[in-house]
Amino acid sequence: MSPLVSLITALALLLYLGLTINVSRYRVKYNVPAPQMTGNPNFERVLRVQQNTLEQLVLFLPGVWLFSVYVSPSWGTGIGVVWLIGRIAYAWGYYQAPKKRVIGFGVSSISSLVLLLGSLIGILLSSFQS
Protein backbone atom coordinates (compact mmCIF):
# COMPACT_ATOMS: atom_id res chain seq x y z
CA MET A 1 0.00 0.00 0.00
CA SER A 2 1.14 3.48 -0.79
CA PRO A 3 2.46 5.51 2.13
CA LEU A 4 0.59 8.46 0.63
CA VAL A 5 -2.74 6.88 1.60
CA SER A 6 -1.41 6.68 5.15
CA LEU A 7 -0.37 10.33 4.91
CA ILE A 8 -3.87 11.34 3.77
CA THR A 9 -5.33 9.38 6.69
CA ALA A 10 -3.00 11.12 9.15
CA LEU A 11 -3.79 14.54 7.64
CA ALA A 12 -7.53 13.88 7.90
CA LEU A 13 -7.12 12.97 11.56
CA LEU A 14 -4.91 16.01 12.15
CA LEU A 15 -7.58 18.22 10.55
CA TYR A 16 -10.18 16.71 12.86
CA LEU A 17 -7.92 17.31 15.87
CA GLY A 18 -7.56 20.96 14.87
CA LEU A 19 -11.33 21.34 14.54
CA THR A 20 -11.78 19.75 17.97
CA ILE A 21 -9.28 22.17 19.49
CA ASN A 22 -11.25 25.03 17.92
CA VAL A 23 -14.38 23.85 19.75
CA SER A 24 -12.51 24.01 23.05
CA ARG A 25 -11.15 27.46 22.25
CA TYR A 26 -14.59 28.78 21.31
CA ARG A 27 -16.17 27.25 24.44
CA VAL A 28 -13.85 29.46 26.48
CA LYS A 29 -14.14 32.50 24.21
CA TYR A 30 -17.97 32.50 24.24
CA ASN A 31 -18.46 31.06 27.75
CA VAL A 32 -20.24 27.87 26.68
CA PRO A 33 -19.32 25.34 29.39
CA ALA A 34 -19.50 21.60 28.69
CA PRO A 35 -21.81 19.75 28.29
CA GLN A 36 -23.75 22.71 26.91
CA MET A 37 -24.09 22.49 23.10
CA THR A 38 -25.77 25.82 22.38
CA GLY A 39 -25.02 29.43 23.07
CA ASN A 40 -23.29 31.97 20.90
CA PRO A 41 -23.97 31.34 17.17
CA ASN A 42 -20.22 31.55 16.45
CA PHE A 43 -19.61 28.71 18.89
CA GLU A 44 -22.45 26.68 17.39
CA ARG A 45 -20.95 26.98 13.89
CA VAL A 46 -17.53 25.82 15.11
CA LEU A 47 -19.15 22.90 16.93
CA ARG A 48 -21.19 21.99 13.84
CA VAL A 49 -18.05 21.97 11.67
CA GLN A 50 -16.37 19.56 14.10
CA GLN A 51 -19.43 17.32 14.37
CA ASN A 52 -20.07 17.21 10.63
CA THR A 53 -16.43 16.38 9.96
CA LEU A 54 -16.66 13.50 12.43
CA GLU A 55 -19.77 12.29 10.59
CA GLN A 56 -17.93 12.51 7.26
CA LEU A 57 -14.84 10.70 8.58
CA VAL A 58 -16.97 7.60 9.11
CA LEU A 59 -17.46 7.41 5.32
CA PHE A 60 -14.15 8.82 4.21
CA LEU A 61 -11.60 6.74 6.13
CA PRO A 62 -12.81 3.26 5.17
CA GLY A 63 -13.67 4.60 1.71
CA VAL A 64 -10.18 5.89 0.96
CA TRP A 65 -8.59 2.64 2.17
CA LEU A 66 -10.97 0.31 0.34
CA PHE A 67 -10.65 2.38 -2.83
CA SER A 68 -6.87 2.32 -2.55
CA VAL A 69 -6.81 -1.46 -2.09
CA TYR A 70 -9.37 -2.43 -4.73
CA VAL A 71 -9.02 0.35 -7.32
CA SER A 72 -5.86 2.45 -7.11
CA PRO A 73 -3.70 3.87 -4.33
CA SER A 74 -2.72 6.82 -6.53
CA TRP A 75 -6.32 7.72 -7.32
CA GLY A 76 -7.32 7.09 -3.72
CA THR A 77 -4.64 9.52 -2.59
CA GLY A 78 -5.74 12.13 -5.13
CA ILE A 79 -9.39 11.88 -4.15
CA GLY A 80 -8.31 12.01 -0.51
CA VAL A 81 -6.52 15.30 -1.17
CA VAL A 82 -9.70 16.66 -2.78
CA TRP A 83 -11.69 15.54 0.27
CA LEU A 84 -9.26 17.35 2.59
CA ILE A 85 -9.49 20.53 0.54
CA GLY A 86 -13.27 20.26 0.62
CA ARG A 87 -13.31 19.84 4.40
CA ILE A 88 -11.02 22.84 4.88
CA ALA A 89 -13.20 24.94 2.56
CA TYR A 90 -16.29 23.73 4.45
CA ALA A 91 -14.81 24.76 7.80
CA TRP A 92 -13.47 28.07 6.54
CA GLY A 93 -16.78 28.96 4.93
CA TYR A 94 -18.97 27.84 7.81
CA TYR A 95 -16.87 29.76 10.32
CA GLN A 96 -17.75 32.91 8.36
CA ALA A 97 -21.44 32.22 7.59
CA PRO A 98 -23.61 29.11 7.23
CA LYS A 99 -24.32 29.77 3.53
CA LYS A 100 -20.58 29.72 2.76
CA ARG A 101 -20.24 26.04 3.72
CA VAL A 102 -22.02 24.65 0.65
CA ILE A 103 -19.12 24.35 -1.82
CA GLY A 104 -16.78 22.68 0.67
CA PHE A 105 -19.54 20.34 1.79
CA GLY A 106 -20.28 19.41 -1.81
CA VAL A 107 -16.64 18.78 -2.69
CA SER A 108 -16.01 16.54 0.31
CA SER A 109 -19.34 14.71 -0.01
CA ILE A 110 -18.84 13.97 -3.71
CA SER A 111 -15.29 12.79 -2.94
CA SER A 112 -16.62 10.37 -0.31
CA LEU A 113 -19.29 9.14 -2.70
CA VAL A 114 -16.70 8.49 -5.43
CA LEU A 115 -14.55 6.57 -2.96
CA LEU A 116 -17.47 4.49 -1.74
CA LEU A 117 -18.92 3.69 -5.18
CA GLY A 118 -15.47 3.08 -6.63
CA SER A 119 -14.71 0.71 -3.76
CA LEU A 120 -17.90 -1.24 -4.33
CA ILE A 121 -17.17 -1.56 -8.05
CA GLY A 122 -13.57 -2.58 -7.35
CA ILE A 123 -14.63 -5.16 -4.78
CA LEU A 124 -17.25 -6.63 -7.12
CA LEU A 125 -14.87 -6.77 -10.06
CA SER A 126 -12.18 -8.39 -7.97
CA SER A 127 -14.60 -11.00 -6.61
CA PHE A 128 -15.56 -12.02 -10.18
CA GLN A 129 -11.93 -12.31 -11.22
CA SER A 130 -11.08 -14.77 -8.45
N, C-alpha and C positions, 0 to 999 in steps of 0.2 A: 504494500500500500504506500502511496505517496505521502511523504512527510508534510506536503502542503495541505492535505486534507486535515491532518492533525493540527497544523498551524491555524487553519480556518476555525476548527473546533475551539482551540485555545482562545483565539481572538473573539469568537462569539461569547464565550464564557467571561472573558475580560470585559467586553462591552456590558454584559449583564451585571457584572460586579460594579462597574462604574455607575450604572443606572440605579442600582441598589444603594450605593453610597449617596447618590443625589437625593434619594428619598429621605435618608437620615438627615442630611444637611437641611433639607427643606422642612422637615419636622421641627427642627430647632429654630430655623429662621422664622417660620410662621406659627410657632407655638401650637403644634398639633401633636400632643403626646400619644404614644402607643397605649392602647390598641386602637385609638381613634383613627378612622379612615376618611373623615371629611373635615372640612374647615375652609381655609383659604383656597380659592380656585387655582392659584398657582401651585400649591401643594398637591391638589387633586390631579392636576395634569401630570406632574412629575410621577406621582404614584401610578397613574394609569399607564404611562409609558413603561414603567418597570413591570407592571402586571401583564400588559399586553405582550411585552417581549418574552416574559416567562411562558405565556401561552404559546407563542410562536416557536420558542425553542423546542417544545415537545414535538412539533412537526419537523423542524429544521434539522436537528441533530441526527436522529435516525435516518432522515431522508438523505442528507449529504453523504453519510457513510454507506447506506445501501446503494445509492446511485454510484458512488465511487467504486464499490465492489462489483456491481453487476453491469454497469454501463461504461464509465470512464472516470478515472481519478482526476485527469486534467479538466474535463468538463465539470465534474463535481466541484473541484476547487474554484473554477471560474464562476459557476453559479453561486457558490458560497460567498465569493467576494461581492457579487451583486446583492445577495441577501444582506450582507453586512452594511453595504452602502445604503440599502433601503431602510434598514433599521436605524442607522444614524440619521438619515433624512427624516424619518418618522419622528424620532425623538426631538431633533432640532426644531422641526416644524411645530410639533405639539407643544413644546415648551413655550413657543411664541403665541400660538392661537390654535384652538381645536381644528379649524378648517384647513390649517397648513399641514396637517398630518397625512392627508389623503395620498399624495404621490408616494411618499416613503412606505406607507402601508401597502399600497398597490404593488410596488416593486418587490418588497419582501414577501408578500403573499403569493404573487405569481412565481417567484423563485422557489418557494416551498412547494407549490403545486407542481412545477416542472420536475423538481427532485422526486417527489412522491410518485407521480405518474411514470416518469422515466424509470424509477426503481421497479415499479410493478411490471412494466414492459420488459425490462432487463431480466427480472426474476422469471417471468413466464417464458421468455425466449430461451433462457439458460436451462430451464427444466425440460423443455422439449428437445434440446440438443443432447441431453444426457442419455 
